[in-house]
Amino acid sequence: MKEKQLRIGMIGYGFMGRAHSNAYARVNQFFDLAYQPVLKAACARNVEAVQKFADNWGYESIESDWKALIARDDIDAIDICVPNNLHKEIALAAAAAGKIILCEKPLSMNAAEGIEMCEAVEKAGVANMVWYNYRRVPAVTLAKQIIDSGRLGKVFHYRANFLQDWTISEDVPQGGAALWRLDAAAAGSGVTGDLLAHCIDTAIWLNGGIRDVVAMTETFVKERVHADTGKAEPVGIDDACAFLCHFQNNSLGLFESTRYARGHKALYTFEINGEQGSLRWDLHDLHRLEFFDYNDEGATRGWRSIHVTDHGGEHPYMDHWWVPGLQIGYEHSFVHQVADFLKGLEDGKPAGPTFRDALETQRVCDAVLDSAKSREWKNVT
């Protein structure tokens, strides 16, 4: 197949910039696609750092001003990998310039910003996507297929958590290039937008929309030194959040996230319980999907562990990798997302989550934070 180039302009060079760049570089080696990403330019204010990043990943050039990057005629797609408070301005400018846009999660600081971003890309008619990569873990995609087939029957419960422990020390500063996620001005929220947003996106994709929520949040360390000023300043983000919800299908939801769960680096799990079966998944064992089918014979009925590595179409994405039994990892979810996005460009069928899809997650996050503040149930609007 003769491939059409999709020239990428990357804004940012941190953890997600690396994950996305790896996906762009690898995707055509494993997927037969009409489009080929070309790493055209990387952009950041720190010229020395972004040049090192560009050299390592094979970007052809650099920019220190994202507006200059967007203005370039040799850039087809803008990848936004910067703090959340910069998403909207960059996305609006990129849409106005007719660029394809891929944006890191969460979509925006709040739903009001997200609406502006959705309207901009839809008015411009540009392809767009938000990087909720856990949808593309093969075991999670298989869970989606099982749920959509109706094998669980009527759903009663959905529960998820995302637990970390990296901010427990009071000596960890807030702000700056490395720790902007602890600065409310840059991140908008704490674990709600950073961790729970992943759980919410997956839940909506698997189980449908969320109707209303009641939440609680806590900031355990009230004051931290700001990396930019060197002064102790109030902490505005949530260190922990838990909420209950009703889904549109009348099932009940239970969600928890924290950065204060000692011993957990990235424990993300979900479980869904239906009338005829249940599913559960754990990021730490990401290639396995646990499945309970009530329709099995009684004497042998029980939880089964599905090793999601088979070829031949039985397991999502796995035909593109190694041989059955050899698992893949976290980075492959980004490769799958790029592959699906490029296939969507080819077919004219947008790959989700689009900006409009991600706006639904943003609305839930807003309702969660509003509920925690008011200590009342809040509708997702």
N, C-alpha and C positions, 0 to 999 in steps of 0.2 A: 504494500500500500504506500502510495506517495503521500508524505505527511506535509501538512500545512503548518507553518510556524506560528506559535503563539508567544509573542515576545513579552517577557515578564519584567515588570519593574517592582522590585521588592523594597518596601519602606520599613526599616527596622532590621536588626541583626542579632536579636537575642535568641532565646530557646526556641520560640515558634518560628522565627526566621530560618533557623537551622532545619527544623522539622519539615517546613514547607519546601525549602530548597532541595533537601534530600528527595522529597517526593517528586518534584519536577524533574530532577536529574535521573531518577530510576524508572519512571512510569513507562516510557516507551521501550525499555528493555524487557518488560514483562507483559505489556498489554498492546494489542494491535489496534492502533487508533489513527484517525485521520489527522489529528493535530499533534504537534510536537512542541512542548514548552522549550523556549530558549531563554537562558538566564542572561538578560540583556543589561540590566543595571540594578545596582543596590544603592540605597539611599539612607543616609543618617547624618546628623549634625557633626558627629565625631569622625572627621575625615580619616584619621589614622586607623581607627577601629573598623570602619566600614570598608576601607581598602583591604585590610587583612581578611575580613569576612569574604569580600568579593574574590580575592585571590584563592582562598581556600575552597570555595564552592564553584568557582568557574564563571562568575559574572564578568561580562565583557567590559563594563565601565562602572563608575560610581557617580553619585550626585550628593551634595550636602544640603540641598533644598528640595523638599518634596514637590513644590510648585513647579520647579524646573523639570523634574522627572515627569510629571503629568503632562507638561507642555511638549515633550519630545514626540516627534512623529514616528519614531522607531519603537515605541512602546504600545502594545496592544492591551495589556492587562496590568492593573495595579493590585498588588497584594499588601494589605494593611496589617502590619505586625508591630504596632506601636501601642502605648497606653490608651485606655478606653476613652479618655477625654479628647483624644485627637481623631477618633474614628469618624465623627460626623463631618468635620470640616474637610477632611481628605476625601471622603466618599462623595460629598456634594460636588467638589471640584472635579473629581475623576469622572463622575457621571456627566457633568456639563461638558467635559472634553470628549465624551463618547467612549470612554475606556471601560472594558470589562473590569469588574471589581470582585476581589476575594478578600473578605474581612475576617480577622480573628474574632473570636467570641469574647465576651458577649457583644451583641451588635452595637450597643450604644450605652451611654450613661443612664438612660431612662427611656421609657416608651415614647415620650414626646420627641426626643431626638430620633428614635427609631422610625417614627412615622415620617419625619422629614426625609430620612435616608431612603425609605421605601418609595416615597413619592418621587424622589429625584431619579432613582434608577429606573422606575417604571415609566416616567415621563421621557427619559432619554432612550428607553428601550435597550438598555445594556444588560448583558448577562451578569448575574451576581450570585454569590454564595457566601455562607458563613461557615467557619471551620469548626463545626461540632463533629469531631472525627470519630467519636466512639460508636456512632451509627455504623461505621464501616469495619468494625471488628467482626470477622466472619461469624463468631458465635452469637453476637448481638443481632446481626442480620438474619441468622437462622431463627432466632427467637421471634423476630418480626414475621417471618414466613409461617411459623407454627401458629402464632396468634391469629394472623390473617386467615389461616385455613379453617379457623373455628374450633381447633382441637381442645382449647381450654374451656370452651363454652362461655357462659356468662361470667364476667370478671367481677370479683368481690374486693380484692385488695391489690395495691401496688405499694411497695416500700423500697426506699433507696437510701444509701448513705455515701458520703465521701469524706474520709477522715485523714487528716495530716497532723504533724506535730512540730513543724519547723519554726513557729513563732512563739514558743512558750517562754523563752528567755526574754526578760525585760530589757536586755542589752541590745536586742535586735533593733536597728534604727528603722525609721519609715522614710519613704521617698527616695529620690535619686533614680539613676538608671536601673539599678539592680532590685530595689525594693519599692517600686512605685505601687505595687499591689497593696501595700500597707498604708498608702496615702489616699484618703478619700477624694481629694481634689483630682487625682489622676485616675483612680480606679472606679469611683462612684459608690462602690460598696466593697465589702470584704468577701467572706466565703460565699455569700449569696450569689454574686455575679461571677465569681471565679470558679467555685466548685459546684454549688447547687445548680447553676445554669446548665452544666453538663447533664446532671441528673434529670432536670426538668425537660430538657430537649429530648433525651432518650425516652422519658416517660410519655410525653405527648406523642412522639413518633410511634411508640408501641401501643399505647392505651387510649389515645385521643385527648381532647382538650380538657383543661382544668377549669372548673366553674368558680370555686371560691376557696379561700385559705384562711387559716388562723395560725399565727406564728409567734415565736419568741427569738430574740437575739441577745447576745451578750458580748461586751468588749471587756476582756479580762485585764488587759494592761491599758490603763486610761491615758497614759502619757508616754511618748517615746521621743528620743532625739531625732530631729529631721536631718537627713543626710545632706540636704542642700544648705541649711542655715546653721547647723551645729547646735541648735537650741532645742530644748525640750518643748514639745507642742502636744496638744490634745490629740488623741487617736480618734478618728471619725468613722473607721470601718468596723464591721461586725466580725469578731473573732470566731463566733459560733452562731449557728442558726438551726432551728428545727421548726417544722410546720406540718400541720394536718391539712388535708384538702378533700374536696369532692371532685371527682372527674365528671365530665359530661355524660358518661355512661352509667353514672350513679355508684361507681366503685369508690372505695376510700383510699386515700393516699397518706403515707407517712414518710417524711424526708428529714434527714439530718446531715449537717456538715459542720466541721470544726477544724481548726488548726492546732487544737490543744488536746489531741488524743495521743498521748505518749505511746510510742511503739508503732505508730502507723505513719507511713510515708506517703502512700497514695492508695488507701483502701477504698475502692469504689465498687459497690455491690448493688444489685437490684433483685427483687423477687416479685413475681406476679402470681396471684392465686385465683383460679377460676373454678367453675362448678365441676368441670371434667378433668382438670389438670393444673399443674403449676410449673413455673420455670424460675430458675435462679442463675445468676452469673456473678463472677468475681474477677475484677481486673487483674488480681494477682495470679489468676489461673485462666488467662483470657481466652485460651483456645478451647476451653471446656464449657459446655452448657449442661446444666442439671435439669432434668425433665422428669416429672411425675405424671403418669397417665392413668387415671382412674379406670379406664376401659380395659386395662390389662387384666389378665386372669388373676383372681384373688390370691391364689397361693404364691404367685410370683410378682405380685404388684409391689412396686417400690420405686424409689428414686433411681434413675439411670444417669450415668455420666457419659455424655456424648463428646467424643474427641473430634473437634470440628477441623478435620484436615483432609477429608476425602476429596477425590477428583470426580470427574464424570458428571458434574452438575449437581451432585447431591448436597455439597456444601458451598456456600457463597464464596466467590473469589479464588478458591483454593486451586482451581485448574491452572491458574497463572503462576503458581509457585513451584514447590519441590515435588516430592512424592508423598503419597498418603502416609500419615504418621509423623511427618516432620513439620513442626509447628512454626508459626511466624510470630511477630511481635508488635509492639506499640507503633513503631514507625511505619508499619505496613498499612495501618488505618489511614494515614495521610496519602500514601500512594493510591489506595483505593478511592479516596475522595477526589484526587486529581483525575484519576481514570474516569470516574463517573461524570465529573464536570466536563471533561473533554468530549466524552461520548454524548453528553447533553448538547454541547455546541454542534456536534456533527448531526445529531438527529433533530435538533430544534425543540427538544424536550428538556426544560431546565432541571438540573439535578438539585435536590434539596440537601440541606435547608437553604432556601433563598432568603433574602432580606425579609420578605414578608413572613416566611415561616419562623425565622428567628425573632421577629417582633412579638410573636405569641409567647415565646419564652421570656422576653423582656417584660411583657405585661404581667406575667406571673411573678417575676422577681420584684417588680414595683409593688404589687399587691402584698407580697410577703413582707417587705420592709415597712410598708404602710401599716399592716396589721400588727407587726411587732411594736411599732411606735404607739399605736392607739390601743393595743391589747383587745382588739375586736376582730370578728370575722369580716373579711373584705371580699367583695366580688372581683373577679378578674375582668377588667374592662379595657 
